[in-house]
């Protein structure tokens, strides 16, 4: 729900009004099928629209309360849960992962710390599945496969290699193992973040009551051997439909309205609606670039393939940052250097610009090839931030 007029909060309604037609043009070109977008300033929602379709062929419109599998945006939730555990003294940024998960020993990997995991500098390989063809919806099975099969590709701290799976699986397991109440990962997430923030349409796994509004992931390119298999054998991406799935790296389902509440907690320094999730001290630390001079190995390769200059990694403890280089970037080219946020594969994005106090959330249907997605979100992000007057 839009809670104010743009001009009341220092944004131009005419400029914000250009965002919807821009999205519609891309949908008409079949770049993606549809999406829900929200722009806020000073915590006031100034744009919240559903654009396009949940079923493009039959022209079934997408709804504002559509439920999406948010892919790697899940990593933000797990990262915050990990930082919350660190604040509680369960372990530290400098703790070696192998101290908490002894099976994760042997070779260089046993020197990896939680700081390395949070900043994607662990040196672990960029693998989506620890064992090709395995089910990924049960956290204990994924951890067992990681400990048996996944070893370092580089020294910890030597490079920034975005970890699609392994880092956040390990963090989720570490939070579970050190939990004083001996709860499951799902219970910890629900009781620490989801319920306190009032995220009524957010779940670890696809909760039964959300299923009717859920939009099944659909790829707009040939993803080859990449699969997300669940034990119910619901298809190549069936893990996203498993109610009991625990996948700390990609397994949360949510809506734009709920993601906005989550970003409000971050924008306000770790608290929202009376729920304190993190200390402002921790949130402030997450604004620092921990990877100066590094290139993101995964997205750098994508950039080179498109003839772009690879963008700097710009990774903090738990988030991506905008940084100050003029380069292809999902956060746009005009947001401030400390703008922080998280993406989800080819379809999801949120960012918060702390200098201009602007929040952007967009969850979309139709997973785009990453380069096209970067160009799409760069355009929409620039349109949003330059609506500030």
C-alpha positions, 0 to 999 in steps of 0.5 A: 500500500502506498502510504504517502505522496512522492513529493511529501517525501522528496521524490518526484511522482512523475519520475516514479511513474516512468518505472511501470512503462519501462517494466511493461516495455521489457515484458512486451519484449518477453525479457521477463513475464511480470513482477512486483516493485516497491520504492520507498523513502524515509520508510514511506512506500511511494510506489508499489505496483504489480506489472505484467503476468503470472501466466503470460500466455493466458494473460493472467495478471500478477498480484501484489501479494504474489509469493516468490521463491526468492533464490539467493535473497535467502542469503540475506536472511541466513547472513542476518541469522548468523550475525545475530548468533555472533552477537549472542556469543555462539561463535565469532567472525574469527571462529573457524567453521571446522570448530563448529562443524568438525566434519568440515576438516582437512586441508586448507578448508579447515582454516575458513572462518565465518568472516570468510563465509560472510564475505564470499572469500572462503576459497570454496568452489562456485558449486550449486550442488555438492553432488550432481543430481542429489536432493538439496531440500534436507540441510543435514544431507547437504552438509554431509555432502559438503563435508565429504566432497567439497574442498577449497579451490583457493586460499581463504581470503585470497579472492572473492568467489560468490558461493551459490550454496556452500557458505550459507549452508554451513552458516545455517548449520552452525547456527543450528548446532550452537543454538542453546535451545537445540531448535531446527534451522527453520524454527530458529529463522521463524522465531528470530526473524520471521515472526518478530518482524511480522513477515506473515507471507514468508516461510522456510520452504513453501508453507501450505497456505502460500502455495496458491499464490506461489509463482513457480520458477521458470527459466528464460534460458537453457540452464543446462544441468542445474537442478534443484531437486527435492525428495518429493520428486516434483521436477527439476526445480521441485525443491522450491515446492517442498514445504519442509525444505531447509535450504539456507542459501535459496529456500525462502518464499516471500512477498514484496511487502514482507521483503520491505519489512525486512529491509526496514529493519536494516534501514533502521539499524537492526530494529523494526516495529519493536523487534531488535534483530541486530545491534546498530554496531553490527549493521554499521559494520556491514557497510564496509567493503571487505574485498578492496581490489578484488573482482567477483570471480563468478560475475566477473566471468559473466561480465567478460563474456559480454565484453564488459569491464568486470565490476569490483566485488564490493562485498561486506559481511553479509551484503553486496555494496554499490561501491563507487566505480561506474560499471554495470551494476544491479544497484544502478549507477547513481546510488551512493557507494554504501548502498547495500542489498542482495539479489536472487538469481536473474529475478530478485533484488532489493537495495537500500541507499542510506545516504538518500534513504531510499529503498528498492524491492523488486521480485519478478517472474521469469529468471533472466540470463544474468547479464540481461538481468543486470541491465534490467535492474540497473535501468530500474534502479537508476530510474528509482534513485533519480526520482529523488528531488 
